[in-house]
Amino acid sequence: MPHVEISHFPAELAEPVRQRLEQDLVAAVTRAFEVRAGAVSIGLAPVDPDDWSARIYRPLITDRADGAALLRSPDY
């Protein structure tokens, strides 16, 4: 605990970019939840653009927009 899952369009991230993303996320999560870095896990979940609306946008964004479960909404 805690676990961060990032859904995204398929993309090749170079190793330095992956490492920086990991460092930035771990720093933010450990600060916010006051946990040690070893308690944080991060997953990357590529989603085909054709599946985005059905798999991500509707169930995880619009259906949660009125509650505290969605921290930030996109502007699209």
C-alpha positions in Angstrom: 0.0 0.0 0.0 -0.3 2.4 -1.8 -0.4 1.2 -5.5 -0.5 3.6 -8.4 -1.7 2.4 -11.8 -1.1 4.5 -14.9 -3.3 3.8 -17.9 -1.9 5.3 -21.1 -1.9 4.9 -24.8 0.9 2.5 -25.8 4.2 4.2 -25.7 7.9 3.2 -25.5 9.4 4.9 -22.5 13.2 5.0 -22.5 14.8 3.7 -19.4 15.9 7.1 -18.0 12.3 8.4 -18.5 10.9 5.3 -16.7 13.3 5.8 -13.8 12.5 9.5 -13.5 8.7 8.8 -13.6 9.2 6.2 -10.9 11.3 8.5 -8.7 8.8 11.4 -9.1 5.8 9.2 -8.3 7.4 7.5 -5.3 8.4 10.9 -3.9 4.9 12.3 -4.3 3.2 9.2 -2.9 5.5 8.8 0.1 5.0 12.5 0.9 1.2 12.4 0.6 0.6 9.1 2.4 3.5 9.3 4.8 4.8 5.8 3.9 8.2 4.5 3.2 9.3 4.2 -0.4 9.4 0.4 -0.2 5.6 0.3 0.4 4.8 2.0 -3.0 4.1 -0.1 -6.1 3.5 1.3 -9.6 2.0 -0.3 -12.6 1.9 0.8 -16.2 -1.1 -0.3 -18.2 -1.1 0.4 -22.0 -4.6 0.8 -23.5 -5.3 0.9 -27.2 -6.8 4.3 -28.2 -9.8 2.5 -29.6 -10.5 1.0 -26.2 -9.9 4.1 -24.1 -13.5 5.3 -23.8 -14.9 1.9 -22.8 -12.1 0.8 -20.5 -10.9 4.0 -19.0 -12.8 7.2 -19.7 -16.3 6.0 -18.9 -15.8 3.7 -15.9 -12.8 5.4 -14.3 -13.3 9.1 -15.1 -16.9 10.1 -15.9 -18.5 7.6 -13.6 -16.4 8.8 -10.7 -16.3 12.5 -11.4 -18.8 13.5 -8.7 -17.0 11.8 -5.8 -13.8 11.9 -3.9 -12.4 8.9 -5.8 -11.2 11.0 -8.8 -8.5 13.4 -7.8 -8.3 15.1 -11.2 -10.4 15.1 -14.4 -9.0 15.6 -17.9 -10.0 18.6 -20.0 -11.2 16.6 -22.9 
